[in-house]
Amino acid sequence: MNILVGYDGSKVANDGLKLAKKYAKIFGAKLHNLMSMDGGPQEPREDFEKAEKELNSVKSIVKKDEIPCETHLSVRGLEPGEDLVKYAKEHQIDQIIVGIRRRSKVGKLVFGSTAQYVILEAPCPVLTVK
């Protein structure tokens, strides 16, 4: 089993990671943690370094629990939701776990919703954590 966690360093992403670790232990699953750089290669170097450091930290935390884990920093320039769905299709992901935040209807309209896109477009079940 493969579980994909949409990770951005936020509190809800960390909550999603905690739940994914529990599921991975129960089902003997491999975790895939994906951080999407929606600006693509044009992002400042410091942002890449910060993201890589964050993902390395996540990987070490998960490996301490003896859970197979891969981390991926995506720089395709896609929106995070598109990145998660594309990655899930490319790597035969069985479940996606994403954190959600409360936003007003206007906020969703203006900024979009990563979780909403993933829920509607994913090729597998999606679990949201708030």
N, CA, C and O of each residue as an XYZ file, in Angstrom:
520
protein
N       0.848     -1.179      0.000
C       0.000      0.000      0.000
C       0.894      1.242      0.000
O       1.932      1.274      0.662
N       0.481      2.247     -0.740
C       1.187      3.527     -0.811
C       0.264      4.652     -0.363
O      -0.844      4.795     -0.878
N       0.720      5.442      0.591
C      -0.044      6.580      1.100
C       0.721      7.856      0.767
O       1.912      7.971      1.056
N       0.031      8.804      0.161
C       0.616     10.095     -0.202
C       0.122     11.163      0.762
O      -1.079     11.301      0.994
N       1.061     11.914      1.317
C       0.727     13.027      2.211
C       1.115     14.323      1.520
O       2.271     14.512      1.142
N       0.145     15.216      1.356
C       0.429     16.552      0.860
C       1.008     17.351      2.018
O       0.318     17.621      3.001
N       2.283     17.730      1.898
C       2.958     18.345      3.031
C       3.435     19.748      2.684
O       4.065     19.964      1.648
N       3.127     20.702      3.567
C       3.593     22.073      3.347
C       4.172     22.706      4.613
O       4.448     23.905      4.643
N       4.354     21.897      5.651
C       4.923     22.402      6.892
C       3.922     23.022      7.842
O       4.294     23.421      8.946
N       2.676     23.114      7.452
C       1.648     23.728      8.299
C       1.203     22.772      9.405
O       1.551     21.591      9.398
N       0.429     23.300     10.353
C      -0.087     22.471     11.442
C      -0.978     21.360     10.903
O      -0.870     20.215     11.342
N      -1.861     21.682      9.954
C      -2.748     20.644      9.424
C      -1.968     19.599      8.633
O      -2.349     18.428      8.618
N      -0.885     20.003      7.979
C      -0.041     19.036      7.268
C       0.647     18.107      8.270
O       0.756     16.906      8.024
N       1.104     18.645      9.382
C       1.709     17.811     10.425
C       0.692     16.861     11.042
O       1.017     15.715     11.354
N      -0.534     17.334     11.218
C      -1.600     16.459     11.717
C      -1.879     15.335     10.713
O      -2.099     14.189     11.104
N      -1.868     15.667      9.432
C      -2.047     14.653      8.390
C      -0.918     13.640      8.403
O      -1.152     12.445      8.223
N       0.292     14.104      8.611
C       1.448     13.210      8.680
C       1.329     12.255      9.860
O       1.631     11.068      9.729
N       0.894     12.759     11.009
C       0.718     11.903     12.190
C      -0.287     10.788     11.900
O      -0.056      9.628     12.242
N      -1.393     11.149     11.273
C      -2.410     10.155     10.940
C      -1.873      9.167      9.893
O      -2.127      7.966      9.984
N      -1.147      9.666      8.921
C      -0.574      8.797      7.886
C       0.387      7.782      8.500
O       0.433      6.629      8.071
N       1.149      8.206      9.497
C       2.071      7.279     10.171
C       1.290      6.156     10.855
O       1.702      4.997     10.807
N       0.173      6.490     11.486
C      -0.658      5.467     12.128
C      -1.184      4.473     11.091
O      -1.127      3.261     11.297
N      -1.697      5.000      9.977
C      -2.217      4.142      8.912
C      -1.109      3.264      8.332
O      -1.323      2.081      8.071
N       0.064      3.840      8.134
C       1.180      3.094      7.557
C       1.574      1.925      8.457
O       1.870      0.835      7.968
N       1.578      2.148      9.753
C       1.913      1.064     10.682
C       0.853     -0.035     10.634
O       1.178     -1.222     10.610
N      -0.397      0.367     10.620
C      -1.486     -0.613     10.618
C      -1.488     -1.437      9.328
O      -1.628     -2.659      9.372
N      -1.333     -0.774      8.187
C      -1.459     -1.446      6.896
C      -0.126     -1.859      6.274
O      -0.106     -2.421      5.179
N       0.974     -1.592      6.952
C       2.280     -1.912      6.387
C       2.546     -1.123      5.121
O       3.096     -1.654      4.156
N       2.162      0.134      5.121
C       2.233      0.979      3.927
C       3.536      1.757      3.855
O       4.248      1.922      4.846
N       3.817      2.220      2.670
C       4.943      3.127      2.431
C       4.376      4.529      2.333
O       3.368      4.749      1.662
N       5.025      5.493      3.008
C       4.587      6.888      2.944
C       5.354      7.636      1.863
O       6.564      7.478      1.708
N       4.624      8.445      1.129
C       5.197      9.371      0.157
C       4.789     10.764      0.630
O       3.598     11.056      0.734
N       5.752     11.614      0.913
C       5.469     12.987      1.332
C       5.836     13.909      0.185
O       6.979     13.922     -0.271
N       4.872     14.673     -0.275
C       5.090     15.554     -1.423
C       4.905     17.009     -1.017
O       3.878     17.387     -0.453
N       5.918     17.817     -1.314
C       5.828     19.260     -1.137
C       5.913     19.872     -2.531
O       6.845     19.590     -3.284
N       4.948     20.700     -2.864
C       4.872     21.290     -4.197
C       5.335     22.739     -4.185
O       4.843     23.553     -3.403
N       6.277     23.050     -5.048
C       6.747     24.425     -5.230
C       6.001     24.973     -6.442
O       6.457     24.828     -7.576
N       4.855     25.600     -6.198
C       4.000     26.009     -7.317
C       4.611     27.085     -8.202
O       4.105     27.338     -9.295
N       5.680     27.721     -7.757
C       6.381     28.691     -8.595
C       7.362     28.033     -9.546
O       7.937     28.690    -10.414
N       7.551     26.725     -9.375
C       8.471     25.991    -10.238
C       9.913     26.386    -10.009
O      10.270     26.839     -8.921
N      10.745     26.220    -11.024
C      12.174     26.508    -10.878
C      12.489     27.984    -10.620
O      13.623     28.319    -10.278
N      11.502     28.866    -10.779
C      11.735     30.295    -10.566
C      11.702     30.682     -9.084
O      11.978     31.829     -8.733
N      11.363     29.720     -8.215
C      11.339     30.008     -6.782
C      12.740     30.412     -6.324
O      13.729     29.919     -6.868
N      12.840     31.292     -5.343
C      14.164     31.658     -4.815
C      14.891     30.455     -4.207
O      14.263     29.560     -3.640
N      16.179     30.447     -4.329
C      17.022     29.341     -3.838
C      16.761     29.069     -2.357
O      16.740     27.913     -1.934
N      16.564     30.119     -1.575
C      16.327     29.950     -0.144
C      15.067     29.117      0.113
O      15.019     28.328      1.057
N      14.044     29.299     -0.738
C      12.804     28.533     -0.575
C      13.046     27.046     -0.814
O      12.493     26.204     -0.107
N      13.877     26.720     -1.819
C      14.220     25.323     -2.085
C      14.959     24.718     -0.893
O      14.658     23.606     -0.462
N      15.927     25.464     -0.371
C      16.715     24.966      0.753
C      15.839     24.738      1.980
O      15.991     23.740      2.685
N      14.931     25.662      2.227
C      14.019     25.528      3.372
C      13.109     24.307      3.190
O      12.901     23.539      4.130
N      12.574     24.133      1.989
C      11.698     22.997      1.703
C      12.447     21.673      1.837
O      11.925     20.720      2.415
N      13.655     21.610      1.310
C      14.450     20.387      1.411
C      14.772     20.052      2.868
O      14.737     18.887      3.266
N      15.079     21.063      3.645
C      15.367     20.858      5.068
C      14.127     20.316      5.785
O      14.221     19.390      6.590
N      12.983     20.894      5.489
C      11.715     20.460      6.091
C      11.421     19.002      5.728
O      11.043     18.208      6.589
N      11.594     18.657      4.458
C      11.330     17.283      4.018
C      12.320     16.297      4.626
O      11.936     15.178      4.968
N      13.579     16.684      4.768
C      14.564     15.804      5.413
C      14.189     15.554      6.867
O      14.367     14.449      7.379
N      13.674     16.573      7.522
C      13.222     16.427      8.901
C      12.056     15.448      8.987
O      12.017     14.586      9.865
N      11.111     15.594      8.067
C       9.958     14.689      8.017
C      10.430     13.252      7.802
O       9.975     12.332      8.481
N      11.334     13.075      6.863
C      11.824     11.728      6.553
C      12.490     11.088      7.768
O      12.273      9.906      8.037
N      13.292     11.845      8.499
C      13.962     11.277      9.670
C      12.961     10.927     10.773
O      13.127      9.920     11.461
N      11.938     11.740     10.941
C      10.904     11.461     11.948
C      10.165     10.170     11.606
O       9.929      9.337     12.480
N       9.805     10.005     10.346
C       9.055      8.815      9.916
C       9.937      7.566      9.997
O       9.480      6.508     10.429
N      11.178      7.689      9.589
C      12.085      6.531      9.601
C      12.389      6.067     11.028
O      12.676      4.889     11.239
N      12.331      6.976     12.014
C      12.517      6.577     13.419
C      11.471      5.551     13.828
O      11.729      4.681     14.660
N      10.280      5.664     13.231
C       9.191      4.726     13.522
C       9.247      3.492     12.621
O       8.315      2.689     12.598
N      10.349      3.349     11.881
C      10.576      2.204     10.998
C       9.477      2.048      9.944
O       9.031      0.939      9.649
N       9.058      3.168      9.391
C       8.067      3.188      8.319
C       8.791      3.555      7.031
O       9.503      4.558      6.987
N       8.617      2.749      5.973
C       9.231      3.116      4.691
C       8.710      4.474      4.235
O       7.514      4.750      4.319
N       9.610      5.311      3.757
C       9.221      6.685      3.441
C      10.047      7.244      2.300
O      11.250      7.002      2.204
N       9.385      7.992      1.441
C      10.040      8.784      0.403
C       9.540     10.207      0.525
O       8.372     10.438      0.839
N      10.420     11.160      0.279
C      10.000     12.554      0.227
C      10.295     13.089     -1.163
O      11.275     12.706     -1.801
N       9.426     13.981     -1.617
C       9.566     14.524     -2.958
C       9.297     16.027     -2.932
O       8.287     16.482     -2.395
N      10.196     16.766     -3.508
C      10.016     18.204     -3.680
C       9.702     18.411     -5.153
O      10.571     18.236     -6.008
N       8.483     18.778     -5.446
C       8.056     18.925     -6.833
C       8.225     20.374     -7.289
O       7.751     21.303     -6.635
N       8.898     20.547     -8.405
C       9.136     21.883     -8.959
C       8.595     21.978    -10.386
O       9.182     22.647    -11.236
N       7.487     21.312    -10.639
C       6.891     21.320    -11.981
C       6.208     22.635    -12.316
O       5.932     22.921    -13.481
N       5.939     23.431    -11.294
C       5.242     24.692    -11.520
C       3.734     24.533    -11.535
O       3.016     25.455    -11.921
N       3.248     23.373    -11.120
C       1.802     23.134    -11.052
C       1.256     23.635     -9.724
O       2.006     23.822     -8.766
N      -0.029     23.846     -9.671
C      -0.681     24.139     -8.397
C      -0.540     22.899     -7.514
O      -0.470     21.788     -8.038
N      -0.495     23.058     -6.189
C      -0.297     21.902     -5.311
C      -1.305     20.767     -5.515
O      -0.926     19.596     -5.494
N      -2.570     21.100     -5.708
C      -3.573     20.060     -5.932
C      -3.299     19.268     -7.197
O      -3.410     18.042     -7.208
N      -2.943     19.965     -8.252
C      -2.605     19.291     -9.512
C      -1.383     18.397     -9.328
O      -1.337     17.280     -9.843
N      -0.408     18.892     -8.598
C       0.803     18.117     -8.331
C       0.481     16.823     -7.584
O       0.969     15.752     -7.947
N      -0.329     16.925     -6.553
C      -0.690     15.739     -5.764
C      -1.405     14.698     -6.619
O      -1.083     13.512     -6.560
N      -2.367     15.141     -7.407
C      -3.134     14.213     -8.240
C      -2.230     13.569     -9.292
O      -2.295     12.360     -9.509
N      -1.402     14.358     -9.932
C      -0.493     13.826    -10.952
C       0.477     12.814    -10.331
O       0.704     11.742    -10.893
N       1.039     13.155     -9.183
C       1.951     12.242     -8.499
C       1.225     10.942     -8.142
O       1.773      9.856     -8.328
N       0.014     11.048     -7.638
C      -0.763      9.862     -7.257
C      -0.974      8.936     -8.454
O      -0.872      7.716     -8.326
N      -1.264      9.510     -9.594
C      -1.461      8.703    -10.805
C      -0.154      8.057    -11.258
O      -0.150      6.900    -11.680
N       0.941      8.783    -11.176
C       2.241      8.287    -11.639
C       2.828      7.201    -10.740
O       3.602      6.366    -11.208
N       2.470      7.202     -9.455
C       3.099      6.290     -8.493
C       2.128      5.291     -7.858
O       2.429      4.725     -6.807
N       0.990      5.072     -8.470
C      -0.009      4.109     -7.986
C      -0.290      4.250     -6.484
O      -0.192      3.297     -5.712
N      -0.635      5.461     -6.118
C      -0.955      5.765     -4.719
C      -2.336      5.201     -4.389
O      -3.274      5.324     -5.177
N      -2.447      4.580     -3.209
C      -3.708      3.960     -2.784
C      -4.583      4.889     -1.962
O      -5.800      4.711     -1.913
N      -3.976      5.886     -1.312
C      -4.731      6.846     -0.513
C      -3.935      8.134     -0.392
O      -2.709      8.120     -0.277
N      -4.662      9.254     -0.422
C      -4.044     10.568     -0.244
C      -4.579     11.163      1.054
O      -5.774     11.093      1.340
N      -3.678     11.746      1.828
C      -4.076     12.442      3.056
C      -3.657     13.903      2.923
O      -2.483     14.204      2.706
N      -4.627     14.805      3.055
C      -4.343     16.239      2.965
C      -4.975     16.962      4.147
O      -6.035     16.574      4.638
N      -4.313     18.003      4.585
C      -4.851     18.860      5.628
C      -5.736     19.924      5.011
O      -5.501     20.376      3.891
N      -6.752     20.315      5.753
C      -7.652     21.366      5.265
C      -7.712     22.496      6.283
O      -7.577     22.290      7.489
N      -7.919     23.699      5.750
C      -8.072     24.893      6.586
C      -9.430     25.501      6.288
O      -9.958     25.370      5.184
N      -9.977     26.157      7.271
C     -11.250     26.859      7.034
C     -10.997     28.122      6.236
O     -10.088     28.897      6.537
N     -11.803     28.312      5.232
C     -11.764     29.538      4.431
C     -13.193     29.953      4.135
O     -14.106     29.128      4.086
N     -13.359     31.232      3.941
C     -14.687     31.714      3.562
C     -14.962     31.307      2.119
O     -14.052     30.896      1.398
N     -16.205     31.423      1.707
C     -16.560     31.099      0.319
C     -15.821     32.001     -0.657
O     -15.391     31.558     -1.721
N     -15.678     33.258     -0.291
C     -14.959     34.203     -1.149
C     -13.477     33.817     -1.225
O     -12.870     33.892     -2.293
N     -12.904     33.410     -0.104
C     -11.507     32.975     -0.083
C     -11.276     31.776     -0.997
O     -10.279     31.717     -1.716
N     -12.209     30.818     -0.964
C     -12.093     29.658     -1.845
C     -12.217     30.060     -3.303
O     -11.515     29.535     -4.168
N     -13.117     30.998     -3.567
C     -13.325     31.450     -4.936
C     -12.084     32.164     -5.469
O     -11.663     31.924     -6.600
N     -11.512     33.025     -4.669
C     -10.358     33.814     -5.099
C      -9.074     32.976     -5.123
O      -8.317     33.020     -6.093
N      -8.835     32.214     -4.050
C      -7.574     31.486     -3.916
C      -7.661     30.027     -4.340
O      -6.629     29.372     -4.483
N      -8.859     29.502     -4.543
C      -8.999     28.088     -4.867
C      -8.840     27.235     -3.621
O      -8.602     27.747     -2.527
N      -8.972     25.955     -3.796
C      -8.827     25.036     -2.676
C      -8.071     23.803     -3.152
O      -8.558     23.047     -3.993
N      -6.892     23.614     -2.610
C      -6.086     22.444     -2.955
C      -6.839     21.172     -2.613
O      -6.941     20.264     -3.437
N      -7.369     21.106     -1.392
C      -8.080     19.905     -0.951
C      -9.281     19.614     -1.843
O      -9.532     18.460     -2.189
N     -10.021     20.649     -2.214
C     -11.189     20.451     -3.068
C     -10.776     19.851     -4.410
O     -11.420     18.924     -4.901
N      -9.718     20.371     -4.996
C      -9.232     19.838     -6.273
C      -8.833     18.373     -6.122
O      -9.194     17.539     -6.952
N      -8.092     18.063     -5.064
C      -7.634     16.694     -4.850
C      -8.815     15.754     -4.657
O      -8.853     14.671     -5.242
N      -9.774     16.164     -3.840
C     -10.951     15.324     -3.584
C     -11.690     15.010     -4.885
O     -12.113     13.875     -5.100
N     -11.843     15.995     -5.735
C     -12.611     15.811     -6.977
C     -11.847     15.083     -8.076
O     -12.457     14.406     -8.903
N     -10.519     15.213     -8.099
C      -9.740     14.689     -9.222
C      -8.878     13.467     -8.918
O      -8.365     12.841     -9.845
N      -8.708     13.117     -7.668
C      -7.791     12.034     -7.296
C      -8.260     10.678     -7.829
O      -9.461     10.418     -7.910
N      -7.307      9.821     -8.189
C      -7.643      8.491     -8.679
C      -7.851      7.473     -7.552
O      -8.039      6.286     -7.817
N      -7.817      7.937     -6.294
C      -7.914      7.051     -5.138
C      -8.663      7.775     -4.017
O      -8.951      8.965     -4.140
N      -8.979      7.074     -2.933
C      -9.640      7.737     -1.806
C      -8.769      8.842     -1.205
O      -7.541      8.755     -1.189
N      -9.442      9.880     -0.714
C      -8.758     11.029     -0.108
C      -9.304     11.202      1.305
O     -10.516     11.218      1.525
N      -8.392     11.329      2.249
C      -8.748     11.573      3.630
C      -8.314     12.971      3.988
O      -7.149     13.323      3.803
N      -9.230     13.783      4.500
C      -8.884     15.145      4.896
C      -8.767     15.215      6.408
O      -9.489     14.540      7.142
N      -7.834     16.053      6.854
C      -7.579     16.231      8.286
C      -7.657     17.721      8.575
O      -7.068     18.535      7.863
N      -8.402     18.077      9.644
C      -8.451     19.497     10.017
C      -7.999     19.690     11.427
O      -7.973     20.818     11.918
